Amino acid sequence: MASLAWLSAQTQVSSVATCDTVGAMQPTAEEFEYFRQRVEEVPFLRLLDIKLERLGRGEAEMSMTVSQKHLQTMGIVHGGVIASILDSVTWWAAFAAQQPGDSAKLMSADLKLNYLSALKSGRATARATCKKAGSRLCYAVGEIFDEAGRLVADGSSTLLVVR
């Protein structure tokens, strides 16, 4: 779990994003770079090579280039990898929808997925939008596309707001 207060406490450069600027319509380039680096520091996301590509108010986009380590025995991307990128992108969308000054932490409570087509190679792009950012629950929806723009999976996530 991460919190908006954690981001403020970890920031060494005063101009880098704080909880007050995350709630803005669009992070600055410097703020986005700060969040992109935070994603790269998460060991599990680094293991899967999942990258944060875009972050806006209540929206997020992440990507991953398929490699051998993502494949199951039939030569397609393992369902757990697809679930992980959807879980991550919906978390970031919910994070980006939090109110300025909020020090809440977010924790996935439910993840629902529909696997719609096989992903075998190339780049996968996941996009999510937070549909509800409440004081106790957030709800976000997401989609994952292959390099050709074909829908690979869609789903939703309910996140607990922990104070």
PyRosetta script that sets phi, psi and omega in degrees:
from pyrosetta import init, pose_from_sequence

init()
pose = pose_from_sequence("MASLAWLSAQTQVSSVATCDTVGAMQPTAEEFEYFRQRVEEVPFLRLLDIKLERLGRGEAEMSMTVSQKHLQTMGIVHGGVIASILDSVTWWAAFAAQQPGDSAKLMSADLKLNYLSALKSGRATARATCKKAGSRLCYAVGEIFDEAGRLVADGSSTLLVVR")
pose.set_psi(1, 139.9)
pose.set_omega(1, 175.6)
pose.set_phi(2, -122.4)
pose.set_psi(2, 155.1)
pose.set_omega(2, 178.2)
pose.set_phi(3, -129.2)
pose.set_psi(3, 161.2)
pose.set_omega(3, 177.4)
pose.set_phi(4, -65.8)
pose.set_psi(4, -35.3)
pose.set_omega(4, 178.2)
pose.set_phi(5, -65.3)
pose.set_psi(5, -36.7)
pose.set_omega(5, 177.3)
pose.set_phi(6, -58.3)
pose.set_psi(6, -42.0)
pose.set_omega(6, 179.9)
pose.set_phi(7, -62.7)
pose.set_psi(7, -42.3)
pose.set_omega(7, 178.9)
pose.set_phi(8, -64.6)
pose.set_psi(8, -41.7)
pose.set_omega(8, -178.3)
pose.set_phi(9, -67.9)
pose.set_psi(9, -32.3)
pose.set_omega(9, -178.0)
pose.set_phi(10, -81.9)
pose.set_psi(10, -14.2)
pose.set_omega(10, -175.2)
pose.set_phi(11, -77.0)
pose.set_psi(11, 122.8)
pose.set_omega(11, 178.4)
pose.set_phi(12, -94.6)
pose.set_psi(12, -24.3)
pose.set_omega(12, -179.5)
pose.set_phi(13, -100.5)
pose.set_psi(13, 123.4)
pose.set_omega(13, -173.4)
pose.set_phi(14, -62.4)
pose.set_psi(14, -25.0)
pose.set_omega(14, -178.0)
pose.set_phi(15, -85.4)
pose.set_psi(15, -6.2)
pose.set_omega(15, 179.3)
pose.set_phi(16, -76.8)
pose.set_psi(16, 155.7)
pose.set_omega(16, -171.0)
pose.set_phi(17, -50.8)
pose.set_psi(17, 139.3)
pose.set_omega(17, 170.2)
pose.set_phi(18, -122.6)
pose.set_psi(18, 176.9)
pose.set_omega(18, -180.0)
pose.set_phi(19, -59.6)
pose.set_psi(19, -28.0)
pose.set_omega(19, 179.6)
pose.set_phi(20, -68.9)
pose.set_psi(20, -30.7)
pose.set_omega(20, -177.9)
pose.set_phi(21, -92.2)
pose.set_psi(21, -18.4)
pose.set_omega(21, 178.3)
pose.set_phi(22, -64.7)
pose.set_psi(22, -36.5)
pose.set_omega(22, -179.0)
pose.set_phi(23, -71.9)
pose.set_psi(23, -7.0)
pose.set_omega(23, 178.1)
pose.set_phi(24, -66.8)
pose.set_psi(24, 163.7)
pose.set_omega(24, -176.9)
pose.set_phi(25, -58.4)
pose.set_psi(25, -39.9)
pose.set_omega(25, -178.7)
pose.set_phi(26, -149.2)
pose.set_psi(26, 126.8)
pose.set_omega(26, 177.4)
pose.set_phi(27, -63.4)
pose.set_psi(27, 150.8)
pose.set_omega(27, 173.8)
pose.set_phi(28, -68.9)
pose.set_psi(28, 169.9)
pose.set_omega(28, 178.3)
pose.set_phi(29, -60.5)
pose.set_psi(29, -39.0)
pose.set_omega(29, 179.8)
pose.set_phi(30, -67.8)
pose.set_psi(30, -41.2)
pose.set_omega(30, 178.2)
pose.set_phi(31, -64.3)
pose.set_psi(31, -45.6)
pose.set_omega(31, 179.1)
pose.set_phi(32, -59.8)
pose.set_psi(32, -42.1)
pose.set_omega(32, 179.5)
pose.set_phi(33, -60.2)
pose.set_psi(33, -38.9)
pose.set_omega(33, 177.3)
pose.set_phi(34, -59.6)
pose.set_psi(34, -48.3)
pose.set_omega(34, -179.6)
pose.set_phi(35, -67.5)
pose.set_psi(35, -38.4)
pose.set_omega(35, 178.1)
pose.set_phi(36, -59.6)
pose.set_psi(36, -42.4)
pose.set_omega(36, 178.2)
pose.set_phi(37, -66.8)
pose.set_psi(37, -36.1)
pose.set_omega(37, 177.8)
pose.set_phi(38, -62.3)
pose.set_psi(38, -40.4)
pose.set_omega(38, 178.1)
pose.set_phi(39, -62.4)
pose.set_psi(39, -42.9)
pose.set_omega(39, -179.2)
pose.set_phi(40, -65.7)
pose.set_psi(40, -19.1)
pose.set_omega(40, 178.9)
pose.set_phi(41, -85.5)
pose.set_psi(41, -11.0)
pose.set_omega(41, 179.0)
pose.set_phi(42, -77.7)
pose.set_psi(42, 115.5)
pose.set_omega(42, -174.4)
pose.set_phi(43, -55.0)
pose.set_psi(43, -42.0)
pose.set_omega(43, -177.8)
pose.set_phi(44, -66.2)
pose.set_psi(44, -43.4)
pose.set_omega(44, 179.0)
pose.set_phi(45, -68.0)
pose.set_psi(45, -35.4)
pose.set_omega(45, 175.8)
pose.set_phi(46, -64.5)
pose.set_psi(46, -41.0)
pose.set_omega(46, 177.9)
pose.set_phi(47, -58.6)
pose.set_psi(47, -40.7)
pose.set_omega(47, -179.0)
pose.set_phi(48, -87.8)
pose.set_psi(48, -4.4)
pose.set_omega(48, -178.2)
pose.set_phi(49, 61.3)
pose.set_psi(49, 40.0)
pose.set_omega(49, 177.5)
pose.set_phi(50, -89.8)
pose.set_psi(50, 128.8)
pose.set_omega(50, -175.8)
pose.set_phi(51, -119.4)
pose.set_psi(51, 143.8)
pose.set_omega(51, 173.1)
pose.set_phi(52, -84.4)
pose.set_psi(52, 123.1)
pose.set_omega(52, -176.5)
pose.set_phi(53, -105.0)
pose.set_psi(53, -33.1)
pose.set_omega(53, -176.0)
pose.set_phi(54, -154.4)
pose.set_psi(54, 146.0)
pose.set_omega(54, 178.4)
pose.set_phi(55, -146.8)
pose.set_psi(55, 123.9)
pose.set_omega(55, 177.8)
pose.set_phi(56, -139.2)
pose.set_psi(56, 178.4)
pose.set_omega(56, -177.6)
pose.set_phi(57, -58.2)
pose.set_psi(57, 106.4)
pose.set_omega(57, 178.4)
pose.set_phi(58, 73.8)
pose.set_psi(58, 13.6)
pose.set_omega(58, -179.8)
pose.set_phi(59, -135.7)
pose.set_psi(59, 149.7)
pose.set_omega(59, 176.9)
pose.set_phi(60, -150.5)
pose.set_psi(60, 154.3)
pose.set_omega(60, 174.5)
pose.set_phi(61, -138.8)
pose.set_psi(61, 133.8)
pose.set_omega(61, 178.3)
pose.set_phi(62, -131.8)
pose.set_psi(62, 159.9)
pose.set_omega(62, 179.2)
pose.set_phi(63, -141.1)
pose.set_psi(63, 166.1)
pose.set_omega(63, 179.4)
pose.set_phi(64, -155.6)
pose.set_psi(64, 134.7)
pose.set_omega(64, 173.4)
pose.set_phi(65, -95.9)
pose.set_psi(65, 123.4)
pose.set_omega(65, -176.5)
pose.set_phi(66, -65.4)
pose.set_psi(66, 133.8)
pose.set_omega(66, 174.7)
pose.set_phi(67, -135.2)
pose.set_psi(67, 176.4)
pose.set_omega(67, -177.3)
pose.set_phi(68, -54.4)
pose.set_psi(68, -37.5)
pose.set_omega(68, -176.9)
pose.set_phi(69, -66.2)
pose.set_psi(69, -16.8)
pose.set_omega(69, 179.7)
pose.set_phi(70, -87.5)
pose.set_psi(70, -12.6)
pose.set_omega(70, -170.8)
pose.set_phi(71, -88.1)
pose.set_psi(71, 144.4)
pose.set_omega(71, 171.3)
pose.set_phi(72, -92.7)
pose.set_psi(72, -175.6)
pose.set_omega(72, -171.7)
pose.set_phi(73, -63.7)
pose.set_psi(73, -20.7)
pose.set_omega(73, 179.8)
pose.set_phi(74, -89.2)
pose.set_psi(74, 3.2)
pose.set_omega(74, 176.4)
pose.set_phi(75, 83.9)
pose.set_psi(75, 15.5)
pose.set_omega(75, 175.7)
pose.set_phi(76, -118.9)
pose.set_psi(76, 160.4)
pose.set_omega(76, -177.9)
pose.set_phi(77, -61.6)
pose.set_psi(77, 131.4)
pose.set_omega(77, -180.0)
pose.set_phi(78, -59.9)
pose.set_psi(78, 141.2)
pose.set_omega(78, 179.7)
pose.set_phi(79, -59.2)
pose.set_psi(79, -31.0)
pose.set_omega(79, 178.1)
pose.set_phi(80, -66.0)
pose.set_psi(80, -31.7)
pose.set_omega(80, 176.8)
pose.set_phi(81, -68.7)
pose.set_psi(81, -43.7)
pose.set_omega(81, 178.0)
pose.set_phi(82, -61.3)
pose.set_psi(82, -44.4)
pose.set_omega(82, 179.0)
pose.set_phi(83, -62.3)
pose.set_psi(83, -38.4)
pose.set_omega(83, -178.4)
pose.set_phi(84, -65.7)
pose.set_psi(84, -42.4)
pose.set_omega(84, -179.7)
pose.set_phi(85, -70.5)
pose.set_psi(85, -35.1)
pose.set_omega(85, 177.4)
pose.set_phi(86, -68.5)
pose.set_psi(86, -41.8)
pose.set_omega(86, 177.7)
pose.set_phi(87, -60.3)
pose.set_psi(87, -42.5)
pose.set_omega(87, -178.2)
pose.set_phi(88, -68.5)
pose.set_psi(88, -45.9)
pose.set_omega(88, -176.6)
pose.set_phi(89, -69.0)
pose.set_psi(89, -34.8)
pose.set_omega(89, 176.7)
pose.set_phi(90, -70.5)
pose.set_psi(90, -34.8)
pose.set_omega(90, 176.0)
pose.set_phi(91, -60.8)
pose.set_psi(91, -46.7)
pose.set_omega(91, -178.7)
pose.set_phi(92, -65.7)
pose.set_psi(92, -36.9)
pose.set_omega(92, 176.9)
pose.set_phi(93, -63.1)
pose.set_psi(93, -43.4)
pose.set_omega(93, 178.1)
pose.set_phi(94, -66.1)
pose.set_psi(94, -40.5)
pose.set_omega(94, 177.0)
pose.set_phi(95, -58.2)
pose.set_psi(95, -45.4)
pose.set_omega(95, -177.5)
pose.set_phi(96, -71.0)
pose.set_psi(96, -10.6)
pose.set_omega(96, 179.0)
pose.set_phi(97, -96.6)
pose.set_psi(97, -4.0)
pose.set_omega(97, -178.7)
pose.set_phi(98, -66.7)
pose.set_psi(98, 150.9)
pose.set_omega(98, -178.9)
pose.set_phi(99, -71.4)
pose.set_psi(99, 144.8)
pose.set_omega(99, 176.2)
pose.set_phi(100, -54.9)
pose.set_psi(100, 137.6)
pose.set_omega(100, 178.9)
pose.set_phi(101, 85.5)
pose.set_psi(101, -6.6)
pose.set_omega(101, -178.6)
pose.set_phi(102, -75.1)
pose.set_psi(102, 131.4)
pose.set_omega(102, 179.4)
pose.set_phi(103, -106.3)
pose.set_psi(103, 21.4)
pose.set_omega(103, -178.1)
pose.set_phi(104, -69.5)
pose.set_psi(104, 156.0)
pose.set_omega(104, 172.9)
pose.set_phi(105, -106.1)
pose.set_psi(105, 150.6)
pose.set_omega(105, 178.1)
pose.set_phi(106, -113.2)
pose.set_psi(106, 140.6)
pose.set_omega(106, -179.7)
pose.set_phi(107, -140.5)
pose.set_psi(107, 128.8)
pose.set_omega(107, 179.1)
pose.set_phi(108, -62.6)
pose.set_psi(108, 129.0)
pose.set_omega(108, 178.2)
pose.set_phi(109, -108.8)
pose.set_psi(109, -28.6)
pose.set_omega(109, -176.6)
pose.set_phi(110, -155.3)
pose.set_psi(110, 139.3)
pose.set_omega(110, 176.8)
pose.set_phi(111, -136.2)
pose.set_psi(111, 122.0)
pose.set_omega(111, 178.8)
pose.set_phi(112, -116.8)
pose.set_psi(112, 134.4)
pose.set_omega(112, -175.4)
pose.set_phi(113, -132.9)
pose.set_psi(113, 144.4)
pose.set_omega(113, 170.1)
pose.set_phi(114, -122.1)
pose.set_psi(114, 115.2)
pose.set_omega(114, 176.7)
pose.set_phi(115, -86.3)
pose.set_psi(115, 119.0)
pose.set_omega(115, -170.7)
pose.set_phi(116, -109.7)
pose.set_psi(116, -26.8)
pose.set_omega(116, 175.4)
pose.set_phi(117, -158.0)
pose.set_psi(117, 159.1)
pose.set_omega(117, -177.3)
pose.set_phi(118, -76.3)
pose.set_psi(118, 142.6)
pose.set_omega(118, 173.7)
pose.set_phi(119, -112.8)
pose.set_psi(119, 121.9)
pose.set_omega(119, -175.0)
pose.set_phi(120, -115.0)
pose.set_psi(120, -33.5)
pose.set_omega(120, -176.1)
pose.set_phi(121, -160.3)
pose.set_psi(121, 176.1)
pose.set_omega(121, 176.8)
pose.set_phi(122, 83.6)
pose.set_psi(122, -159.4)
pose.set_omega(122, -176.8)
pose.set_phi(123, -102.7)
pose.set_psi(123, 135.0)
pose.set_omega(123, 174.3)
pose.set_phi(124, -106.4)
pose.set_psi(124, 137.2)
pose.set_omega(124, 178.4)
pose.set_phi(125, -121.7)
pose.set_psi(125, 128.8)
pose.set_omega(125, 179.0)
pose.set_phi(126, -113.8)
pose.set_psi(126, 133.2)
pose.set_omega(126, 178.8)
pose.set_phi(127, -127.3)
pose.set_psi(127, 140.2)
pose.set_omega(127, -179.9)
pose.set_phi(128, -140.7)
pose.set_psi(128, 153.8)
pose.set_omega(128, 176.5)
pose.set_phi(129, -132.6)
pose.set_psi(129, 134.5)
pose.set_omega(129, 174.6)
pose.set_phi(130, -83.4)
pose.set_psi(130, 119.4)
pose.set_omega(130, -178.6)
pose.set_phi(131, -89.4)
pose.set_psi(131, -26.6)
pose.set_omega(131, 178.7)
pose.set_phi(132, -146.3)
pose.set_psi(132, 126.3)
pose.set_omega(132, 175.6)
pose.set_phi(133, -121.4)
pose.set_psi(133, 89.3)
pose.set_omega(133, -177.7)
pose.set_phi(134, -96.2)
pose.set_psi(134, -177.2)
pose.set_omega(134, -179.0)
pose.set_phi(135, -78.5)
pose.set_psi(135, -18.7)
pose.set_omega(135, 179.2)
pose.set_phi(136, -121.2)
pose.set_psi(136, -30.0)
pose.set_omega(136, -178.1)
pose.set_phi(137, -135.5)
pose.set_psi(137, 147.9)
pose.set_omega(137, 169.8)
pose.set_phi(138, -122.2)
pose.set_psi(138, 150.4)
pose.set_omega(138, 178.4)
pose.set_phi(139, -132.9)
pose.set_psi(139, 125.7)
pose.set_omega(139, -178.8)
pose.set_phi(140, -131.9)
pose.set_psi(140, 148.3)
pose.set_omega(140, 176.8)
pose.set_phi(141, -118.9)
pose.set_psi(141, 150.4)
pose.set_omega(141, -178.7)
pose.set_phi(142, -148.1)
pose.set_psi(142, 162.5)
pose.set_omega(142, 177.4)
pose.set_phi(143, -138.3)
pose.set_psi(143, 149.6)
pose.set_omega(143, 177.2)
pose.set_phi(144, -123.1)
pose.set_psi(144, 131.7)
pose.set_omega(144, -178.1)
pose.set_phi(145, -120.7)
pose.set_psi(145, 148.9)
pose.set_omega(145, 173.0)
pose.set_phi(146, -84.6)
pose.set_psi(146, -179.0)
pose.set_omega(146, -176.9)
pose.set_phi(147, -59.0)
pose.set_psi(147, -31.1)
pose.set_omega(147, -179.7)
pose.set_phi(148, -84.9)
pose.set_psi(148, -0.5)
pose.set_omega(148, -179.9)
pose.set_phi(149, 89.0)
pose.set_psi(149, 7.9)
pose.set_omega(149, 179.2)
pose.set_phi(150, -78.4)
pose.set_psi(150, 136.0)
pose.set_omega(150, 179.4)
pose.set_phi(151, -70.8)
pose.set_psi(151, 120.3)
pose.set_omega(151, -178.6)
pose.set_phi(152, -94.6)
pose.set_psi(152, -41.8)
pose.set_omega(152, -178.2)
pose.set_phi(153, -158.9)
pose.set_psi(153, 155.0)
pose.set_omega(153, 169.8)
pose.set_phi(154, -139.9)
pose.set_psi(154, 167.0)
pose.set_omega(154, -178.9)
pose.set_phi(155, 177.6)
pose.set_psi(155, -172.0)
pose.set_omega(155, -179.0)
pose.set_phi(156, -144.7)
pose.set_psi(156, 160.0)
pose.set_omega(156, 179.9)
pose.set_phi(157, -138.5)
pose.set_psi(157, 134.9)
pose.set_omega(157, 170.3)
pose.set_phi(158, -104.3)
pose.set_psi(158, 129.8)
pose.set_omega(158, -178.3)
pose.set_phi(159, -120.4)
pose.set_psi(159, 135.8)
pose.set_omega(159, 174.9)
pose.set_phi(160, -80.9)
pose.set_psi(160, 138.5)
pose.set_omega(160, 173.0)
pose.set_phi(161, -97.4)
pose.set_psi(161, 114.0)
pose.set_omega(161, -175.7)
pose.set_phi(162, -105.7)
pose.set_psi(162, 126.2)
pose.set_omega(162, -179.4)
pose.set_phi(163, -114.5)
pose.dump_pdb("model.pdb")
